[in-house]
C-alpha cells in the first residue's frame, strides 16, 4: 500500500516579490519526482530558474496543515 506521495513544485519569485507556484505533478516515489524534474528542467521558464524546484513528501491520510491560518490585509 502506498504510504506517501511526492509533490514536485516549481516556485519562481516574481519581480513584484510574489511567488509564482506551480505543481508539476504528484508521484509515488522521490525517484519518480526527480525523474519528472529532469524531464521539465530544460523547458521554457524552468531552464531559467533551476533553483526553483522543490520535492515535498506528503503522508497519505495525514493532515499536512493543522495550525489554521490568518489572512493579512495589505493597505496601499
PEWO-V61176 format. One record per pair of residues at least 6 apart in sequence whose ideal C-beta (glycine too) atoms are under 6 Angstrom apart, sorted by sequence separation. I is the first residue (numbers start at 1). J is the second residue. D is the distance in Angstrom with one decimal. If there is no record, write none. Layout:
I;J;D / I;J;D
//
This chain:
13;19;5.9 / 14;20;5.5 / 27;33;4.3 / 40;46;5.4 / 58;64;5.7 / 11;19;5.4 / 12;20;4.7 / 11;21;5.1 / 25;36;5.4 / 10;22;4.8 / 24;36;6.0 / 9;23;5.9 / 10;24;6.0 / 8;24;4.2 / 37;53;5.2 / 8;25;5.5 / 7;26;5.3 / 5;26;5.1 / 6;27;4.7 / 33;55;4.6 / 6;30;5.1 / 8;33;4.6 / 6;33;4.1 / 8;36;5.3 / 8;37;5.8 / 12;49;5.0 / 12;52;5.0 / 11;52;5.0 / 10;52;4.8 / 10;53;5.6 / 9;54;4.5 / 8;55;5.5 / 6;55;5.5 / 7;56;5.1 / 6;57;5.5 / 4;57;5.1 / 5;58;5.4 / 4;59;5.4
//
